[in-house]
């Protein structure tokens, strides 16, 4: 995850985590404290003590469509595993 072109895409048949709030809660449960920031048609999850954040594009009802990590320069292997674990738990996959 080193460029803004790296995305997690929503599966064709999404699982239960239908909101960014629910995804945030999964990160917190996994040990990655974060908070939400809303801006126009996107929502960011900003991680405590890190420069990196996840940027979600959302539809009109607020459901996430894609996720990217534009500044992925300060994560380590443990944090990376949490990110992949959370997205796998909701059925999303990493795509270059």
C-alpha positions in Angstrom: 0.0 0.0 0.0 2.4 2.7 -1.1 0.4 4.7 -3.6 -3.0 6.3 -3.9 -3.9 3.9 -6.7 -4.2 0.9 -4.3 -7.8 0.2 -3.5 -9.9 -2.2 -1.6 -13.1 -2.9 -3.6 -16.4 -3.8 -2.2 -17.4 -7.4 -3.2 -20.3 -8.0 -5.6 -22.2 -9.6 -2.7 -21.2 -7.5 0.4 -21.2 -9.0 3.8 -22.7 -7.4 6.9 -20.4 -4.4 7.5 -22.4 -1.9 5.5 -21.2 1.4 7.0 -17.9 3.1 7.6 -18.9 3.2 11.3 -19.1 -0.6 11.4 -15.7 -0.8 9.7 -14.3 1.7 12.2 -15.6 -0.5 15.0 -13.8 -3.5 13.6 -10.5 -1.6 13.4 -10.9 -0.5 17.1 -11.8 -4.1 18.1 -8.6 -5.3 16.3 -6.5 -2.8 18.2 -6.2 0.0 15.7 -7.8 3.0 17.3 -9.2 5.5 14.8 -11.8 8.2 14.3 -14.0 9.2 11.4 -13.8 12.5 9.5 -16.5 13.3 6.9 -15.7 15.4 3.8 -18.2 15.8 1.0 -18.6 12.4 -0.7 -15.8 10.7 1.3 -15.2 9.5 4.8 -11.8 9.1 6.3 -10.7 6.8 9.1 -7.7 8.5 10.8 -5.6 6.2 12.9 -4.3 7.4 16.2 -0.5 8.0 16.2 -0.1 7.5 12.4 0.1 9.7 9.3 -1.8 7.2 7.2 -5.6 7.1 6.9 -8.2 5.2 4.9 -10.3 7.2 2.5 -13.7 5.8 1.6 -15.8 6.9 -1.2 -19.4 6.6 -0.2 -22.8 6.5 -2.1 -25.7 8.8 -1.4 -26.9 6.6 1.5 -23.4 6.7 3.1 -22.4 3.2 2.3 -18.7 2.7 1.3 -17.9 1.9 -2.3 -14.1 1.9 -2.3 -11.3 2.4 0.1 -7.8 3.7 -0.4 -4.8 4.5 1.7 -3.2 7.5 0.0 -0.3 8.0 2.5 0.9 4.6 3.4 4.4 5.5 4.5 4.2 4.9 8.2 2.7 1.5 8.7 4.4 -1.6 9.8 3.7 -5.3 9.3 1.5 -5.6 12.4 -0.7 -2.6 11.3 -0.8 -4.0 7.7 -2.1 -7.3 9.0 -4.9 -5.5 10.9 -5.9 -3.6 7.8 -6.1 -6.8 5.6 -7.8 -8.7 8.4 -10.5 -6.1 8.8 -11.2 -5.9 5.1 -11.2 -9.7 4.7 -13.7 -9.9 7.5 -16.2 -7.8 5.5 -15.5 -9.7 2.2 -13.5 -6.9 0.5 -10.3 -7.6 -1.4 -7.2 -5.7 -2.2 -6.8 -4.7 -5.9 -3.9 -3.0 -7.6 
